């Protein structure tokens, strides 16, 4: 059986706020990648529930955080379609992404005026 591992490294300041997030995966070589935010969800088979880790660095801009979550929901829509063939659920998630994008774009327009 092949084994693949993903490693995360989080640098914290004195108040335990993330300053830097880096990661690497054994299947992607030894290169270290950097991120401003991570959102990890796991289905715990013993607890039959979701375990989550959400972290972002001090320098993650609010607008990028909003796009990050919209992208995440869009990726989840594709995953649910692939994993379950539930087109209705996937389409509703995609529609939510479209609504959220409109909201973010409207906010950007208001801020620029």
C-alpha positions in Angstrom: 0.0 0.0 0.0 1.3 3.4 -1.0 1.4 6.1 1.7 1.2 9.9 1.2 1.6 12.5 3.8 0.8 16.2 4.1 2.7 18.4 6.6 1.6 21.8 7.8 3.8 24.2 9.8 2.4 27.2 11.6 4.6 30.0 12.9 2.8 31.8 15.8 3.5 35.2 17.4 3.6 35.8 21.2 -0.2 35.9 21.3 -0.4 32.6 19.4 -1.7 34.3 16.3 -0.4 32.7 13.0 2.3 34.8 11.3 3.2 32.2 8.6 1.7 29.0 7.3 3.7 26.6 5.2 3.0 23.1 3.9 4.4 20.3 1.8 3.2 17.0 0.5 5.3 13.8 0.0 3.7 13.3 -3.4 4.6 16.8 -4.5 8.3 16.6 -3.8 10.3 18.5 -1.1 9.2 22.0 -2.1 7.7 24.0 0.7 4.6 26.0 -0.2 3.3 29.1 1.7 -0.3 30.0 2.4 -2.2 32.9 4.0 -5.1 30.6 5.2 -6.1 27.0 5.6 -9.4 25.4 6.1 -9.3 21.7 6.9 -12.4 19.6 7.5 -12.2 15.9 8.5 -15.1 13.4 9.0 -14.2 11.7 12.3 -15.4 8.1 11.8 -15.5 7.4 15.6 -17.4 10.6 16.5 -19.4 10.6 13.2 -18.9 14.3 12.9 -16.8 17.0 11.3 -13.5 18.1 12.9 -12.3 21.5 11.6 -9.1 23.6 11.6 -9.4 27.2 10.3 -6.3 29.3 10.5 -5.2 32.5 8.7 -2.2 34.8 9.0 -2.2 38.3 10.2 -1.5 39.6 6.7 -4.6 37.8 5.1 -6.7 40.7 3.7 -10.4 40.6 4.4 -11.3 40.6 0.7 -9.0 37.7 0.0 -10.5 35.8 2.9 -14.0 36.2 1.4 -12.8 34.9 -2.0 -11.0 32.0 -0.2 -14.3 30.9 1.3 -16.3 31.4 -1.9 -13.6 29.3 -3.7 -13.8 26.7 -0.9 -17.6 26.4 -1.2 -17.2 26.0 -5.0 -14.7 23.3 -4.6 -17.0 21.5 -2.2 -19.8 21.7 -4.7 -17.6 19.9 -7.2 -16.6 17.3 -4.6 -20.2 16.6 -3.6 -21.2 16.2 -7.2 -18.3 13.8 -7.8 -18.8 11.8 -4.5 -22.6 11.5 -4.5 -23.9 12.6 -7.9 -26.3 14.9 -6.0 -26.7 17.5 -8.7 -29.3 19.5 -6.7 -27.0 20.0 -3.8 -24.1 20.9 -6.0 -26.1 23.4 -8.0 -27.4 25.0 -4.8 -23.9 25.4 -3.5 -22.8 26.9 -6.8 -25.7 29.3 -6.7 -24.6 30.4 -3.2 -21.2 31.1 -4.6 -22.7 33.3 -7.3 -24.7 35.2 -4.8 -21.7 35.6 -2.5 -19.6 36.9 -5.4 -22.3 39.5 -6.3 -22.3 40.6 -2.6 -18.5 40.9 -2.5 -18.3 42.8 -5.8 -21.1 45.2 -4.6 -19.1 45.8 -1.4 -15.9 46.5 -3.5 -17.8 49.1 -5.6 -19.2 50.8 -2.5 -15.7 51.0 -1.0 -14.2 52.4 -4.2 -16.7 55.3 -4.4 
